Amino acid sequence: MRYLSTRGHADRKRFCEILLEGLAPDGGLYLPEQYPQVDAAALQRLREVWSGQGYAALAFEILSFYIDDIPAADLKALCEKTYTAAVFGTPEIVPLKPLQVAGSDAPELYLEALSNGPTLAFKDMAMQLLGNLFEYELARRGEALNIFGATSGDTGSAAEYAMRGKKGVRVFMTSPHGRMSPFQQAQMFSLLDENIHNIAIEGVFDDCQDIVKAVSNDLAFKKQYKIGTVNSINWARLLAQAVYYFAGYFQATTSNEQCVSFSVPSGNFGNVCAGHVARSMGLPIARLVVATNENDVLDEFFRTGLYRVRGTSDTHETSSPSMDISKASNFERFVFDLLGRDGERTRELFGPGLSRTGQFDLRQDPLFAQAATRFGFDSGKSTHADRLATIRQVFEQYGVMIDTHTADGVKVAREHLQPGVPMLVLETALPIKFAATIVEALGREPSRPPQFEGIEQLPKRVLTLPADAQRVKDYITQHCR
């Protein structure tokens, strides 16, 4: 399996090369040269693996389609080390929760529980594997890696918990100053491990993401300081996330002739892009529903064909803060596929032109219609009022407490239900991470896992810097000597 850049660079690389690299040399994102196809026989075999051997075995089978430069026995051991009940709290790893009123014939929809990992968010599903892959490959090469990333809330803590204490790895994580929930901040900033560095950027998440891209595009700096990334621009993250689409499908269906749909709370487009990968492989997904909050850049595109990035002052601070994003990095991967894998045109849309104009327009392009017809995408938007109402309704009707981002997914999912097609909402986090909004909606505090009691009062270590890539590079240089 070889990987190419969405912007047309001539290089073709193997998995372990792009695992440590992040962005391609031309600033593009890596994708496989083609998506392996899962036919009816292969899908049935995967269903039997899931039912007979569980999530770790399913992960090994799907990752094996894309990874041929790690010996099979080693890859299998890495999956078994990652996906255990000890790490994720349940043997199923990603159990389905039916939202069903007592006495009714069938659930209205399902929640796929992705938040049982160490940091109580879906990012753990990929990040725990990524930490083990990094440690394995760095040991094999006898090298070290400085991970540089950006987070709007959950990526940072998931990365830091996955990488803390890992040999040969340092983490430098940027986040928007004051824009995460107190619980999210405490999860990250209370980690005092020597290999963990938190940097609060005076700005919004897009400023953090721009700094990560600027550093990644400085190829000399990237090479000198061995910079890698754990953001979802790293292909390994998306690949790991594609596994739980298969696991959700197998739990919601009894036959491979059935289809399902997924509603995915979306900010940076990584989570739903993993669904696009699974669907492109042949998983029977009817619709991929992109659920946004008030920062509705993606919803606007799927409704109209206009991709219009918002400025810092126009990016809303919301009660689903992990989605307070207007530049969706992984969106480039989907647009590359939408445009027939035209690297030159993708470079034109996402390169300097986007930075200059802040938008591109596919409204008159006949390919835009394929976003819905060929690739199965729908979208919708949720507001703070919608969030409160949905949290309240789900709790009162089903006795299930959901977080704010999952509430966005449920609200939009209900607008796209199809008779006979199960709708799975990807749960993104446990409610405790956004306690203030839960209290506003329900008048009660969400339950807190014992290991996180008093986390907000722990000592914290974080550096605040302006939104200046050079200042951040200086800090990395200082701590990598």
C-alpha positions in Angstrom: 0.0 0.0 0.0 1.4 3.4 -1.0 0.1 6.8 0.0 -0.2 10.0 -2.0 -0.7 13.7 -1.2 -4.0 15.5 -1.8 -2.0 18.2 -3.5 -0.3 16.1 -6.2 3.2 15.7 -4.8 5.1 13.0 -6.8 6.2 11.0 -3.8 4.5 7.7 -2.9 5.2 6.6 0.7 4.5 3.6 2.9 2.5 3.7 6.1 5.3 4.0 8.7 6.8 6.9 6.8 3.6 8.9 6.9 2.9 7.8 10.5 5.8 9.9 11.7 5.6 12.7 9.1 2.1 14.2 9.3 1.6 16.6 6.4 3.0 15.8 3.0 6.0 18.0 1.7 3.6 20.1 -0.4 1.3 20.8 2.5 -1.2 18.2 1.4 -2.7 15.4 3.4 -2.0 11.7 2.8 -4.5 9.2 1.5 -4.0 5.7 0.1 -3.6 5.5 -3.6 -6.9 3.6 -3.6 -9.4 2.4 -0.9 -9.3 -1.4 -0.5 -12.7 -2.8 -1.4 -14.6 -5.0 1.0 -16.9 -7.3 -1.1 -19.8 -9.4 0.3 -17.6 -12.3 1.3 -15.0 -10.0 3.0 -17.8 -8.2 4.9 -19.2 -11.4 6.2 -15.7 -12.5 7.3 -15.3 -9.2 9.2 -18.7 -9.7 10.8 -17.6 -13.1 12.0 -14.4 -11.7 13.3 -16.3 -9.1 15.3 -18.8 -11.5 16.7 -16.3 -14.2 17.5 -13.1 -12.4 18.5 -14.1 -8.8 19.3 -12.9 -5.3 18.6 -9.1 -5.8 18.7 -9.3 -8.5 16.1 -11.6 -6.4 13.9 -9.1 -3.5 14.2 -6.3 -5.8 13.1 -8.2 -7.0 10.1 -9.1 -3.5 8.9 -5.7 -2.0 9.6 -4.1 -4.9 7.7 -5.7 -3.6 4.5 -3.6 -0.4 4.8 -0.5 -1.4 6.7 2.0 -3.8 5.0 5.2 -2.5 6.5 4.6 -3.8 10.1 4.8 -7.5 10.5 1.3 -9.0 11.0 2.2 -10.5 14.4 3.4 -7.2 15.6 0.4 -5.3 14.3 -1.9 -7.8 15.9 -0.1 -7.4 19.2 -0.4 -3.6 19.1 -4.2 -3.9 18.5 -4.6 -6.4 21.4 -2.5 -4.1 23.6 -4.7 -1.1 22.8 -8.3 -2.3 22.7 -8.8 -4.0 26.0 -11.6 -3.8 28.6 -9.0 -2.5 31.1 -8.4 0.6 28.9 -11.9 1.1 27.6 -14.0 -0.2 30.5 -16.1 -2.7 28.5 -15.4 -5.8 26.5 -17.4 -4.4 23.5 -15.2 -1.3 23.5 -17.9 0.6 21.5 -21.3 -0.7 22.7 -24.5 0.5 21.1 -27.1 2.2 23.4 -30.6 2.1 21.9 -32.7 5.2 22.5 -36.0 3.4 23.0 -39.1 4.1 25.0 -40.3 1.2 27.1 -42.8 -0.8 25.2 -41.9 0.5 21.7 -41.1 -1.9 18.9 -37.7 -0.4 17.9 -35.3 2.3 18.9 -35.6 5.7 17.4 -31.9 5.7 17.0 -28.7 4.5 18.6 -25.8 6.0 20.4 -22.4 4.4 19.6 -20.5 4.8 22.9 -17.0 6.0 22.0 -16.2 7.7 25.3 -15.1 4.9 27.6 -11.4 5.5 27.3 -8.9 7.2 29.6 -10.0 10.8 28.8 -13.7 10.1 28.4 -13.8 11.2 24.7 -13.9 9.5 21.4 -10.4 10.7 20.6 -9.1 7.9 22.8 -10.2 5.4 20.2 -7.5 6.4 17.8 -5.0 8.1 20.1 -4.4 5.0 22.3 -3.4 3.1 19.2 -1.3 6.0 17.8 0.7 6.1 21.1 1.5 2.4 20.8 2.3 2.7 17.0 4.7 5.6 17.7 6.5 3.9 20.5 6.8 0.7 18.4 8.1 2.5 15.2 10.5 4.8 17.1 12.0 1.9 18.9 12.4 0.0 15.7 14.3 3.0 14.2 16.1 4.0 17.3 14.8 7.6 16.9 12.8 10.2 18.9 9.8 12.3 17.9 8.5 15.7 18.9 4.7 15.6 18.5 3.2 19.0 17.8 -0.5 19.5 17.7 -3.6 21.7 18.2 -6.7 20.9 20.2 -10.1 22.5 20.6 -10.7 20.3 23.7 -10.5 16.5 23.4 -7.6 15.8 21.1 -5.0 17.3 23.4 -5.9 15.4 26.5 -6.3 12.1 24.5 -2.9 12.6 22.9 -1.2 13.5 26.2 -2.7 10.6 28.1 -1.6 8.3 25.2 1.9 9.6 25.0 2.8 10.4 28.6 5.8 8.3 29.6 6.2 6.9 26.1 9.9 6.4 25.2 11.3 8.7 22.6 8.3 11.0 22.5 7.7 14.6 23.6 4.3 16.4 23.1 3.9 20.1 22.4 0.1 20.8 22.4 -1.5 24.1 21.6 -5.0 25.1 22.6 -7.1 28.3 22.4 -6.6 30.2 25.7 -9.7 30.2 27.9 -12.0 28.5 25.3 -12.1 24.9 26.6 -14.3 23.7 29.5 -12.7 23.8 33.0 -12.7 20.0 33.0 -10.9 19.8 29.6 -8.3 22.3 30.7 -7.7 20.5 34.0 -7.3 17.1 32.1 -4.4 18.6 30.1 -2.8 21.2 32.3 -2.6 19.0 35.4 -0.3 16.6 33.6 3.2 17.4 34.9 5.1 14.7 33.0 8.4 15.9 31.7 7.6 15.0 28.1 4.3 16.9 28.1 4.2 20.7 27.2 0.9 22.6 27.1 0.8 26.0 25.2 -2.3 28.2 25.4 -2.6 30.4 22.4 -4.2 33.8 22.6 -6.8 33.2 19.9 -9.2 30.5 18.7 -8.6 26.9 17.6 -8.1 28.0 14.0 -5.1 30.1 15.1 -3.6 27.0 16.8 -4.2 24.9 13.7 -2.6 27.6 11.5 0.5 27.5 13.7 0.7 23.7 13.5 0.5 23.9 9.7 3.1 26.7 9.5 5.5 24.6 11.6 4.8 21.5 9.5 5.4 23.4 6.3 8.8 24.6 7.5 10.5 21.4 6.2 14.0 22.3 7.5 12.6 22.9 11.1 10.4 19.9 10.8 13.4 17.7 9.9 15.9 19.2 12.4 13.5 18.8 15.4 11.8 15.6 14.1 8.3 17.1 14.3 5.3 14.8 13.9 1.6 15.3 14.5 -1.3 13.5 16.3 -4.0 15.8 14.9 -6.4 14.1 12.5 -4.3 15.3 9.6 -2.3 12.2 10.6 -3.7 9.4 8.4 -3.2 6.8 11.2 -5.8 8.6 13.3 -8.5 8.4 10.6 -7.6 4.8 9.8 -8.1 3.8 13.5 -11.4 5.7 13.6 -12.8 3.8 10.5 -12.8 0.6 12.6 -15.7 1.8 14.9 -17.9 2.4 11.8 -17.6 -1.3 11.0 -18.2 -2.2 14.7 -21.3 0.0 14.9 -22.7 -1.5 11.6 -22.3 -5.1 12.8 -24.0 -4.3 16.1 -27.0 -2.5 14.5 -27.6 -5.1 11.7 -28.2 -8.8 11.4 -27.5 -9.1 7.7 -25.0 -7.5 5.3 -27.9 -6.6 3.0 -29.0 -3.9 5.5 -27.8 -0.3 5.5 -27.2 2.1 8.4 -26.7 5.8 8.6 -24.4 7.7 11.0 -24.8 11.2 12.5 -21.4 12.6 13.4 -20.8 15.8 15.4 -18.2 17.6 13.3 -15.7 20.4 13.7 -12.4 19.4 12.0 -14.1 16.7 9.7 -11.8 14.0 10.9 -14.4 11.8 12.6 -16.9 11.9 9.7 -14.0 11.6 7.2 -13.2 8.2 8.8 -16.8 7.3 7.9 -16.2 8.4 4.4 -13.2 6.0 4.3 -15.3 3.1 5.6 -18.1 3.9 3.1 -15.6 4.1 0.3 -14.3 0.6 1.2 -17.8 -0.8 0.7 -19.4 -0.6 4.2 -23.2 -0.3 3.6 -23.7 3.2 4.9 -26.7 5.0 3.5 -26.0 8.5 4.8 -23.2 10.3 6.6 -24.8 13.2 8.4 -22.5 16.1 9.4 -23.8 17.8 12.5 -22.4 21.2 13.3 -23.0 23.8 16.0 -23.3 27.6 15.4 -19.9 27.4 13.6 -21.7 26.0 10.5 -19.1 26.2 7.8 -19.5 22.5 6.9 -23.3 22.6 7.0 -23.2 25.6 4.7 -21.0 23.8 2.2 -23.1 20.6 2.1 -26.3 22.7 1.6 -24.9 25.2 -0.9 -21.5 24.2 -2.3 -19.9 27.3 -0.8 -17.0 26.8 1.6 -16.6 30.0 3.5 -14.0 30.1 6.4 -14.9 32.5 9.2 -12.5 34.9 10.8 -11.4 34.8 14.4 -14.0 37.4 15.4 -16.7 35.4 13.6 -15.9 32.0 15.2 -18.6 31.6 17.9 -17.7 30.5 21.4 -20.3 27.8 22.1 -21.4 25.2 24.6 -20.1 22.5 22.3 -16.5 24.0 22.2 -14.7 21.1 20.6 -16.6 22.0 17.4 -15.7 25.7 17.5 -13.8 25.4 14.3 -14.1 27.1 10.9 -11.1 25.6 9.0 -11.8 21.9 8.8 -8.4 20.3 8.1 -9.7 16.9 7.0 -12.2 18.5 4.6 -9.4 18.6 2.1 -9.3 14.8 2.0 -13.0 14.6 1.1 -12.8 17.4 -1.5 -9.9 15.6 -3.2 -12.1 12.5 -3.6 -15.1 14.7 -4.7 -12.9 16.3 -7.4 -11.9 12.9 -8.8 -8.6 12.9 -6.9 -7.4 16.0 -8.9 -4.3 17.0 -6.9 -3.7 20.2 -8.9 -7.2 21.5 -8.4 -7.2 20.5 -4.7 -4.0 22.5 -4.3 -5.6 25.5 -6.0 -8.6 25.4 -3.6 -6.8 24.7 -0.3 -3.4 26.4 -1.0 -2.6 30.1 -0.8 -5.9 31.0 -2.5 -7.9 29.9 0.5 -5.7 31.9 2.8 -6.1 34.9 0.6 -9.9 34.8 -0.1 -11.2 32.7 2.8 -13.5 30.7 0.6 -14.0 28.6 -2.6 -17.2 28.0 -4.5 -18.3 24.7 -6.0 -22.0 25.7 -6.5 -21.7 25.6 -10.3 -19.5 22.5 -10.4 -21.5 19.4 -11.5 -19.3 17.4 -9.2 -20.8 19.1 -6.1 -24.0 17.1 -6.5 -22.0 13.9 -5.9 -21.4 14.9 -2.3 -24.9 13.7 -1.6 -25.6 11.3 -4.5 -22.3 9.4 -4.7 -20.8 10.0 -1.3 -23.9 10.0 0.8 -23.4 13.3 2.8 -26.2 15.3 4.5 -25.8 18.0 7.1 -27.5 20.1 9.7 -26.9 22.7 12.4 -27.7 22.8 16.1 -27.7 25.9 18.4 -27.4 26.3 22.2 -31.1 26.3 22.6 -31.3 23.1 20.5 -28.6 21.6 22.7 -30.4 22.2 25.9 -33.7 20.9 24.5 -32.1 17.8 23.2 -30.2 17.0 26.4 -33.5 17.5 28.3 -35.6 15.4 25.9 -33.1 12.5 25.7 -32.8 12.4 29.5 -36.6 12.6 30.1 -37.6 10.1 27.4 -34.8 7.5 27.7 -33.1 8.2 31.0 -29.8 8.7 29.2 -27.6 11.7 29.8 -25.6 13.0 26.8 -22.9 15.6 26.4 -23.3 18.8 24.4 -21.6 17.6 21.2 -23.6 14.3 21.2 -26.7 16.4 21.6 -25.9 18.2 18.4 -25.6 14.8 16.7 -28.9 13.6 18.0 -30.7 16.8 17.0 -29.5 16.7 13.5 -29.9 12.9 13.3 -33.7 13.3 14.0 -33.9 15.5 10.9 -32.5 12.7 8.6 -34.2 9.5 9.8 -35.2 7.1 7.1 -37.7 4.2 7.6 -36.0 0.9 8.0 -32.5 2.4 8.2 -30.9 2.4 11.7 -29.4 5.8 12.6 -26.3 5.7 14.8 -25.1 8.8 16.5 -21.4 8.8 17.4 -21.1 9.8 21.1 -18.2 12.1 21.4 -17.7 12.6 25.2 -19.1 11.9 28.6 -21.3 14.7 30.0 -18.9 15.5 32.9 -16.6 17.3 30.5 -19.3 19.9 29.9 -20.9 20.0 33.3 -22.1 23.7 33.3 -24.3 23.1 30.3 -25.7 19.8 31.7 -26.6 21.7 34.9 -28.3 24.4 32.8 -30.3 21.8 30.9 -31.2 19.4 33.7 -30.5 21.2 37.0 -28.2 18.4 38.2 -24.5 17.6 38.0 -23.4 14.7 35.7 -21.7 11.8 37.4 -17.9 11.9 37.6 -15.6 8.9 37.3 -13.7 8.5 40.6 -10.3 9.0 39.0 -11.3 12.6 38.1 -12.5 13.7 41.4 -11.0 17.1 42.3 -9.1 17.4 39.0 -9.9 21.1 38.6 -8.0 21.8 41.9 -4.8 20.0 40.9 -1.6 22.0 40.2 -1.3 23.0 36.5 1.5 23.7 34.1 0.8 25.7 31.0 2.5 28.5 29.0 0.4 31.3 27.4 1.8 32.6 24.1 0.4 35.0 21.3 -0.7 33.5 18.0 2.8 33.6 16.6 4.3 30.6 14.9 7.9 31.8 15.5 7.3 32.2 19.3 6.1 28.6 19.4 9.0 27.4 17.3 11.4 29.2 19.7 9.8 27.3 22.6 10.1 24.0 20.9 13.8 24.7 20.1 14.5 25.6 23.7 13.1 22.3 25.0 14.6 20.1 22.3 18.2 21.0 22.7 
